[in-house]
Amino acid sequence: MTEKERYLRTGDAALFRLSFLCDPHFVWQRLKAVRSWREGRRRVQDVLRLLRWRLQDRVFDLRLRAAPAGSTKRVKPAPLPPCPSESLPRPHVHLSWNIHIACNYDCPYCWFHGHWHEFGKAANLVLAPDAWQRHWERFNARCGPAHIDIAGGEPFTYPGFLDILERVCKNNTCDVTTNLSLPVEPFLARMDPARVALSASFHPESAGDPQAFIEKLLRLRQAGFRAEAFVVAWPPTLLRMQELVGRFREHGIALNVQPFRGEWRGRAYPRGYTAAARALLERLIQGGLQDQPATEDAQRVLTYQLAEKPTSGRLCNAGVLYGRIQANGDVTRCAQGGRLIGSFLSEDFRLCEKAEPCPFPNCPCINEMSYIL
């Protein structure tokens, strides 16, 4: 494999660009292009930054190889009930609802880290349960039952959330993304496992030891709810990822690993992962460390999130069979924005009639990848 091929496969820009410093022709051409002292200093700083990144990569890979391997204990998997959406007719409408921008955590890798109040003040729309019920009943009368992925922020901190969820689930099925930090007893007492599921995100930096999180997951599953566990492969967390996977596996729970998307130490991810980190991620996502076969969702994560397969120009049914409701009630085609479809609160709101080309370089959202044609 050439240096360029290695870069294209692993995203190791430092290795790829530093290789040119050994090419006298390349160096001479770059020196001739320098027109000022300021530009020369900038080029030197670029080289020093690449050298620093390369050193950090080497240190990180050494730490990753020395990281605890995690428990190898084998137990019978905790029963995972079926998805509530399987009860809906196909093709059914699928909506993602970012109910509000607010959370009782402030994880360092979150898009809203340090800016919760700023973004929430500008975007959040708080309506009473009766009002949301009317909007959803109008939507169902026009489009039929839908499967709704509810996220935020943390949905359970939205005022009257359980009342809203109970009413919305009468005509729809829901999957709520939650950090599982709040007590689960009120949820267990009021919700129907046939209508609602939970996607529980474990955040080591905020939640600490996973035992309480695991116990809540097991109680939910024992009550018949589909409750899955997820974790973000933020580089510092990746160093203990095998240990975390082992802790969950001891209780028969598969911990689904999602690539980190964002910036860390001045580098963009997932492209910034080192070769060793990427190899570990591939094994984790495919289930190789958890004795489980790779699912269709896992293959999409590998293809579109980790490998960043291009999607620009490809037809996509986002907007037709799928839409994303923002915290202010606006509905866009997908998580990255795209065309504004309208307001969910409008009396004449309706989804698009035909697929449109994707306007973005790639698709990072697991809820939307399946709509690419």
N, C-alpha and C positions, 0 to 999 in steps of 0.2 A: 504494500500500500504506500503510495506517495504521500509526501507531506500535505499536499493539497487535498487528496482524498481523505486523509485522516481528519483534516480540518472540517471538510464537508460532512463527514460522518459524526464527529464528536463535538464540533463547534469550538475546538481549541484554537481560537484566533491567535493567541500568544505564540504557540508553537509554529503555526503556519507563517506568521509574519516575521518571527525571529529567524526563521530559516533563510530569509532573504539577506540577512546581514552577512552571511557567508558568501554572497554572490558579489564580487567586485564590480561588475557591470551595473547591477542594481544600485549599489551604494554610490557609485560615481554619478549616475543619473540623478539620484536624489540630492546629492551635494550641489550639482550644477543648478538644480531647481530652486535652491535657497536664495532668496532675494533680499533678506534683511536679517539683522541680528535677532529680532523678535521671532521670525519664522524659524531660524536655526535653533533657538532655544526651545521652541514648541516641539520641533522634531526630536530633539534630545530628550525632552520630557516624555514624549510618546514612547521612545525606546526604553526609558527607565521604567515607565509604567508597565510595559509588556514584560520586562525582566522581573518586576515585582510580582506580577500576576503568575508568571511561570514558577517562581519560587513558592508562592502561596499554594499553587496547584500541587507541587511536589510534597509540601508539608501536609496538605489536606489528604492527599492519597495515602501517605504513610500513616496518618491518624486513622483513616478509614480502614486500612488493612489491619490495624491494631485494635479496632473497636470490638467490643464483646459480640460474640456470634449469636447470643440469645439462646433461650431454652430450646431443647430438642424433644421435650416431652410430648408424647402423642396422646391426645384424648379424643373422644367421640365429639364431633362438631356439634355445637349448640344448634338446635333446630331453627332453621330460617324459614318462616312462613312465606307463601308466594306474594308477589307484588299485587297490591289492590287494583292496579290499572289493568290487570289481566281479565278483570270482570267486565271491562268496557268493550263495546263493539269496535271493530277495526274498519277503516282508519278513524281513530278518534282524535279530537283536538288536544294538543299538548301545550300548556302554558307554564312559563316560569314567572313567579310573582315575587319581586323584591319588595316585600311589604313595607319595610322602612330601613333607613340607614341609621342604626343605633345598635349598640351591643354592650354587654356588661364585661366583655374582654377588650383588650387593646393589643392584639398580637403584633409583633414587630414586622411580620411579613404580610399583614393585611393591607389591601389597597387603601383603606381609610385610616391607617395607623396615624395617630396624632391629629386627625382632621375630622373626627366623628361629628363634633358639634357644627363645624363649618359646613360640611356637606349635608348633614341632616336638617339643619335650619333652613337651607335653601330648597330642599327636595321633599321632606316628609309631609305626607298627607294623612291626618288622623281622622277617621270616620267611625261612627258608632256601628256596632254589629248589625243593627237593623238596616243601616244604609248600605253596608257591604252586601247584605243578603239580597236587597233589591237589585243591585247592580249584577250580581251573579245569576239571579233568577232570570233577568232580562237576557243575559248572555246565553244561558242554557236554553231558553225558549227559541233563540235564533240558531244556535250552533250545536245544540245537543250536549250530552255530558262530556266533561273534559277531565284530563289528568293534570293536576296542578302541582308543580314543584315550588314550594314556598321557602324563601330564604330571606336574607337581610343583608347585613346585620343579623341579630338574633331575634327570630320571630316571636319567641315566647315572652319577650319584653315589650311587645306591642300592646297598647292598652286594650283589654278585652279580647286577647287573642284566642283563648279557648272558646269563647262564645262565637267568635267569627268562624273558627275552624269547624265547630260543631254544625253551624248552619251551612257553610260552603260544602261540607262533605255529604249533605243530604242528597245532592244531585251530581256530585263529582267525587273523584278519588284524589287524595292528596299525599304528597311526600314532603315532609318538613325537614329542612336542614337546620340542625341545632347543635350547640356545643354541649348540650346535656348537663349544664351546670345547675339548672333549677330542679326542684323535686319533681319526680315523675308521677306521684300518686294522683294529683288532680287530673292529669292526662289519662291515666289508666281508668279512673272512675267514670270518665265522660265519653271517651272515644271508642269507636268501633274498629277492630282490627281489619275488618273487610273493606274499610273506607279510607284508612290513613296509615301511612308508614313513616318511619323516621330514618334520616340519613345523619348519623351522629358524627360530628367532626371532633377528633381528639386533638387538643392543642397543648402539648407538653409545657410550653413556656408559661401558660396561664393556669392550666389545671393541675400541674405537678404530677404526682404519682397516679397511674391509671386505674388503680384498684376500684375506687368509687365509681368511676366511669364504666368499668367492666361490669360491676354489680348491677348498675342501672340497666345496661344493655340486656343482661341475662333476665332481669325481672320483666322487661318489656317482651322479650321473646317467649318467656314462660306464659305470659298473658295472651300470646297469639299474635303479637305485632311483629311485622317485618322491621327489624332494626339493624342497620348495617353500620360499620365503623370505618371511618376515613381519617387519614392523616396527610398533611402537606409535607413534602420532602424539601423543606427549607434546609439549606446546606448544614447549618449547625445541628439541626435535628437529625439529618441523615447519618451523622456519626453514631447515633444510638438507635438507628432505625431497626437493625436486626434484633436488638434487645427488646424493643417495643413489640415487634412482630411476635417474638417468642412469648412475651407476657400475655398477649391476647390469645395466642395459640394454645397456651396452657388451659384456657377456659373454653376452647373449641370455637373461637371467634377469629375469622379472617380479617386482618387489618388492611383495608384497601389503600394503597399508596398513590398519591397524586403528585405529579411534578410541580415544583414551585415555578410560578410565573411572576416575575418582578425583577427588582434590582437588589443585589447584595454585593458590598465592597466594590461598587462602581461597575459591576458587570451584569448584563442582562441574562436572565434565565427563562427557559431551560437551556439555551445555547451555551451558557457559561459553565455547565456541569463538566467536570473532568472526565476523562475516559473511564477511570475506575468507578466514579460515582454513577456514570451513565450505565455501565455494565451491571452494577448492583441494582439500580432502578429497574432495568429491564427484567431482571430476575424476580424482583419483588412484585412488579405489576403483572407479570405472567403467572404469578402464584408459585414460582419455583421454590421459594423458601417456606411455603405454607401448605405444601402437599395438596394443591388444588389446581385444576385445569384453568387455563386462561379463558375468560369469558369474552363475548363480543365487545362489551364495553372496554375491557382491558386492551383488546387489540386496537380499538379506536384511540384510546389514550396513547398507546405506543406510536401509532401512526400520525395522529394529528397534534397531540400535545408535545410528546417528547421529540419525535422526528420532525415536527412542524411541516407536514406535507402541504404543499401549496394548494390553495383553494380558489385563488382569484380567477374570476371568469366562469367557474363551474356553477351550473344551475343548482339552486337550493330551494327547498320547500319551506324554509323558515319564512314566516309571514303568511303561509297558506295553511299548513297543518300545525304551525307552532308560532308563538309570539312571546315577547317578554314584557311584562307589566312592571314599569318602574315605580319608585316610591311616590311619585307625584301623580300616578295614574296614567301617564303616557305609555303607549305600547309601541315598541320597536321590533324590527324583525329578529334581532339577536342580541347577545350580550355585548357585542362590540358597537352596537348602535345601528348603523345602517339606516334604511329609510324609516321615518316615523309613520306608523300605520294610522294612528289616531289616538284618541283618549278612551280608555276603558269606561270612563264615567259618562261618555256621550250616549245619547239615546240611539243614534244611528251608527254606533261602532260596529264594524265588521272586518274580518280578516281579508287578506289579498286573495285574488282569484287564480293566480298562476305563479309558477316558480320564476325566480329572478336570478341573474348571475351574482355570485358572491363578490362584493367589492373589496374584500380584505385579503391580505397575503396568505393567512392561514386561519383555521378555526380552533380556538382554544377551549371551547365549552363542551363538556361531555354530553349535556342535554341536547345539543344542536348538531353534533357531528353526523348523526344518523339521517339528517334531512338533506345532506349533500348528495346530489345525484351523479 
